[in-house]
Protein backbone atom coordinates (compact mmCIF):
# COMPACT_ATOMS: atom_id res chain seq x y z
CA UNK A 1 0.00 0.00 0.00
CA UNK A 2 1.23 3.49 -0.84
CA UNK A 3 0.20 6.57 1.10
CA UNK A 4 0.18 9.69 -1.06
CA UNK A 5 0.48 13.09 0.58
CA UNK A 6 0.93 16.64 -0.64
CA UNK A 7 4.05 18.63 0.11
CA UNK A 8 1.94 21.26 1.87
CA UNK A 9 0.45 18.68 4.19
CA UNK A 10 3.81 17.06 4.78
CA UNK A 11 5.49 20.37 5.60
CA UNK A 12 2.77 21.20 8.09
CA UNK A 13 3.16 17.99 10.04
CA UNK A 14 6.21 16.11 8.77
CA UNK A 15 7.23 14.64 12.11
CA UNK A 16 3.77 13.23 12.76
CA UNK A 17 3.62 11.92 9.20
CA UNK A 18 6.92 10.08 9.55
CA UNK A 19 5.86 8.65 12.92
CA UNK A 20 2.60 7.42 11.39
CA UNK A 21 4.43 5.80 8.49
CA UNK A 22 6.90 4.19 10.88
CA UNK A 23 4.01 2.78 12.88
CA UNK A 24 2.37 1.20 9.84
CA UNK A 25 5.49 0.39 7.81
CA UNK A 26 4.04 1.94 4.68
CA UNK A 27 5.58 3.83 1.78
CA UNK A 28 4.94 7.54 1.34
CA UNK A 29 4.88 9.20 -2.07
CA UNK A 30 5.16 12.97 -1.92
CA UNK A 31 3.38 14.92 -4.64
CA UNK A 32 3.29 18.58 -5.55
CA UNK A 33 -0.26 19.92 -5.91
CA UNK A 34 -1.55 16.41 -6.47
CA UNK A 35 0.96 15.71 -9.25
CA UNK A 36 3.93 13.45 -8.52
CA UNK A 37 7.15 15.46 -8.35
CA UNK A 38 8.91 15.16 -11.70
CA UNK A 39 12.46 14.93 -13.06
CA UNK A 40 13.82 12.74 -10.29
CA UNK A 41 12.16 14.71 -7.51
CA UNK A 42 10.00 11.83 -6.35
CA UNK A 43 10.55 11.37 -2.66
CA UNK A 44 9.87 8.00 -1.15
CA UNK A 45 10.25 7.38 2.54
CA UNK A 46 10.76 3.69 3.04
CA UNK A 47 10.53 3.05 6.73
CA UNK A 48 11.75 -0.27 7.99
CA UNK A 49 11.02 -1.81 11.34
CA UNK A 50 14.08 -1.85 13.60
CA UNK A 51 14.92 -4.43 16.24
C-alpha positions, -999 to +999 in steps of 0.1 A: +000+000+000+012+035-008+002+066+011+002+097-011+005+131+006+009+166-006+041+186+001+019+213+019+004+187+042+038+171+048+055+204+056+028+212+081+032+180+100+062+161+088+072+146+121+038+132+128+036+119+092+069+101+096+059+087+129+026+074+114+044+058+085+069+042+109+040+028+129+024+012+098+055+004+078+040+019+047+056+038+018+049+075+013+049+092-021+052+130-019+034+149-046+033+186-056-003+199-059-015+164-065+010+157-092+039+135-085+071+155-084+089+152-117+125+149-131+138+127-103+122+147-075+100+118-063+106+114-027+099+080-012+102+074+025+108+037+030+105+031+067+117-003+080+110-018+113+141-019+136+149-044+162 
